[in-house]
Amino acid sequence: MNELFSLASELDLLLPITALLPLTAVLLVSQSNPYQTLVLRGILGSVSTLVYALLGAPDVALTEALVGTLLSTTLYAIALRSSMALQLEDRRTTDSPPEPDEVQQQLARWIAPLHLRLRLSRSEQAMHGWLDDGQLLVLRRRILVRRLQQCEGFAHWQRLGGQIHCLDEDARP
């Protein structure tokens, strides 16, 4: 072992890579799109892994790569996929065809800017509300109604004769 590890010798390489950590973290926290945060989380973990490897900690780098990057990003992707859906019961009296009809397509375009997918079902399992005849959308939570009303698709929904109603409208001020 003629040459000792010197942090000064690796500084030219280490400083720019280490500067990516806070930059990526700030970008991660400031994102509104959950799918972009997923990508940034993977980048943050990869940069951390590289920093640990450059500092001579291969065990910590391997742990960060496997757990901090691979496993956490995979679990986050699964959680996003399962939770980013507006689940509505289809209470319309007309039988809906298996393919999405015009009302479903319009509703799906309306909620797309919120990064939500539309799930229509005939059962009442853990639903956010329901879609009724006459393009009446009834939701259980006021905050969801407010978020949907702020989207530009709401005006188009109203022009097509659609209405939105909140169940807890009378319960809260």
ZATIBA-207777 format. One record per residue (C-alpha): y, x, z; residue in three letters. Coordinates in steps of 0.1 Angstrom, whole numbers, plus 5000, padded with zeros to 4 digits. Layout:
N
YXZALA
...
***
This chain:
173
500050005000MET
502750234987ASN
505349964981GLU
506349715007LEU
507349364998PHE
511049344997SER
512949014995LEU
515849204979ALA
513649304949SER
512748934943GLU
516248804949LEU
517148774912ASP
514148554906LEU
514148364939LEU
517748254942LEU
517948044910PRO
514647874918ILE
515547814954THR
518847654942ALA
516847394924LEU
515547254957LEU
518747094970PRO
519847004935LEU
516546814929THR
516646664963ALA
520146524957VAL
519146384924LEU
515946234939LEU
517946044966VAL
520645924943SER
518345764917GLN
518145384914SER
515245384890ASN
512045424911PRO
510145574881TYR
512745854878GLN
512345924915THR
508545964909LEU
509246234883VAL
511846404904LEU
509446404934ARG
506846584913GLY
509546844902ILE
510646894938LEU
507046964949GLY
506447204920SER
509647404927VAL
508647414964SER
505147544954THR
506747814933LEU
509047924961VAL
506147954986TYR
504148154961ALA
507048394954LEU
507548434991LEU
503948544995GLY
502448245011ALA
499748134987PRO
498047915013ASP
501147715019VAL
501847704981ALA
498347564974LEU
498747305002THR
502147204988GLU
500747174953ALA
497746964963LEU
499146744990VAL
502846754986GLY
502946724948THR
499646594935LEU
498546354962LEU
501946214973SER
503046164937THR
499845984929THR
500045764959LEU
503745684952TYR
502845594916ALA
500145354928ILE
502545194953ALA
505145154927LEU
502744994903ARG
501444744928SER
504744654944SER
507344644916MET
506444294904ALA
508043954907LEU
505143724916GLN
505743364907LEU
503543064908GLU
503642874875ASP
504142504885ARG
505142384851ARG
503242074841THR
502642184805THR
499642414801ASP
500942754793SER
499242944765PRO
497443274774PRO
500143464756GLU
503643464771PRO
505843174760ASP
509543184754GLU
510543114790VAL
508243384803GLN
509643634778GLN
513243544787GLN
512443584824LEU
510743914819ALA
513744044800ARG
516043924827TRP
514244104855ILE
513544424835ALA
516844594846PRO
515644574882LEU
512444764871HIS
510344464879LEU
507344314860ARG
506743944859LEU
503443814872ARG
502943444867LEU
499943284884SER
498642934891ARG
497843024928SER
500143054958GLU
499043394970GLN
502043604984ALA
504443464959MET
508143534957HIS
508643174945GLY
507742954916TRP
508742854881LEU
509042484876ASP
509642244847ASP
513042254832GLY
513342624836GLN
513942594873LEU
513242924892LEU
512842874929VAL
512843184951LEU
512043224987ARG
514543504996ARG
518343494991ARG
518643864985ILE
516343834955LEU
518443544942VAL
521643754945ARG
520044054928ARG
518943844899LEU
522343674896GLN
523944014893GLN
521844104862CYS
523344034828GLU
520243824819GLY
521343554844PHE
524143434821ALA
521643404792HIS
519143224815TRP
521842964823GLN
522942924787ARG
519342834778LEU
519442564805GLY
517742764833GLY
518542724869GLN
517842934900ILE
517542794935HIS
516842954969CYS
514642794995LEU
516442935025ASP
519842835010GLU
520542585038ASP
519042785066ALA
521443075064ARG
525243085060PRO
***
